[in-house]
Amino acid sequence: MPNKLQDQLIDLGEKLSKGYESHHGEVLLLISDARKELISRFGMIAPWESEELDLAENYVGANFLKASLLAVYTSLVVSEYSDEEYWVGYGYTHKYLKKVPRRV
């Protein structure tokens, strides 16, 4: 996981532990930065990462900012899995998945 994003996650987590007020924009920026990082590193956003980042955005809209950070974190962690780990993990909750390329 890139250090910049890891630092952002930690900083935001500390801020959110003191309250959610006025941090929605920062969380949305983190989600955007995570998307850009994945595209920069892999040329695309793979299915599991895409779902996690979409979930993170939905959590912001529902005012679940800590849950949003967890979804961003998950997207970054699974992006580093081997193909075998990735498809076993993703397939656990997606019984009828079709494997697609994870990298361009």
ABEGO torsion letter per residue (X at the ends): XBAAAAAAAAAAAAAAAAEABGAAAAAAAAAAAAAAAAAAAAGBBBAAAAAAAAAAAAAAAAGBAAAAAAAAAAAAAAAABBAAAAAAAAAAABAABBBBBABX
